[in-house]
């Protein structure tokens, strides 16, 4: 049994287990609604770490927007639309 727990230390399996937990506990609805307080309480039972979670989400949104812009630019360049 302990070897199975150690498998969760591998990135891919750690991510899959987190995604499974997220889905099984209905976190998407709270996240999609943008209610970080309710989501934090749902996951942690309280608001411990809320400020850090909000700061990380803001950074992630900027990174995602930047990646989306870059992908859009690359697609336009390949199609001959770049300036």
C-alpha positions in Angstrom: 0.0 0.0 0.0 2.8 2.5 0.8 4.2 2.1 -2.7 0.9 3.3 -4.1 1.0 6.4 -2.0 4.5 7.1 -3.2 3.2 7.1 -6.8 1.4 10.3 -6.0 4.8 12.0 -5.7 5.2 11.7 -9.5 4.0 14.9 -11.2 1.5 13.3 -13.7 -0.1 11.1 -11.0 -0.2 14.0 -8.5 -2.0 16.2 -11.0 -4.4 13.4 -11.9 -5.2 12.8 -8.3 -5.8 16.5 -7.7 -8.0 16.7 -10.7 -10.0 13.6 -9.5 -10.5 15.2 -6.1 -11.5 18.5 -7.6 -14.1 16.8 -9.8 -15.4 14.4 -7.2 -16.0 17.3 -4.7 -17.7 19.6 -7.1 -15.1 22.4 -7.1 -15.7 23.5 -10.7 -19.0 25.2 -10.0 -17.5 27.3 -7.2 -14.4 28.1 -9.3 -16.4 29.0 -12.4 -18.5 31.3 -10.2 -15.3 33.1 -9.0 -16.2 32.6 -5.4 -12.8 32.1 -3.9 -14.0 32.3 -0.3 -16.5 29.5 -0.8 -14.0 27.4 -2.8 -11.3 27.8 -0.1 -13.8 26.9 2.6 -15.0 23.9 0.6 -11.4 22.6 0.1 -9.8 23.6 3.4 -12.7 24.0 5.7 -11.8 27.6 6.3 -10.1 30.6 4.6 -6.5 29.7 5.5 -4.4 30.6 2.5 -7.0 32.6 0.7 -4.8 35.7 0.0 -2.1 33.4 -1.5 -4.6 31.5 -3.6 -6.1 34.7 -5.0 -2.6 36.1 -5.8 -1.6 32.9 -7.6 -4.9 32.9 -9.6 -4.2 36.5 -10.7 -0.7 35.5 -11.9 -2.1 32.4 -13.6 -4.8 34.4 -15.5 -2.0 36.7 -16.8 0.1 33.8 -17.9 -2.9 32.1 -19.6 -3.8 35.4 -21.4 -0.2 35.8 -22.5 0.0 32.2 -23.8 -3.3 32.7 -25.6 -2.1 35.9 -27.2 1.1 34.2 -28.3 -0.7 31.2 -29.8 -3.0 33.6 -31.7 -0.1 35.6 -33.0 1.7 32.3 -34.1 -1.4 31.2 -35.9 -1.8 34.5 -37.7 1.9 34.5 -38.7 1.6 31.1 -40.2 -1.5 32.2 -42.1 0.3 35.2 -43.6 -1.5 37.8 -41.5 1.4 39.1 -39.5 2.5 42.7 -40.0 
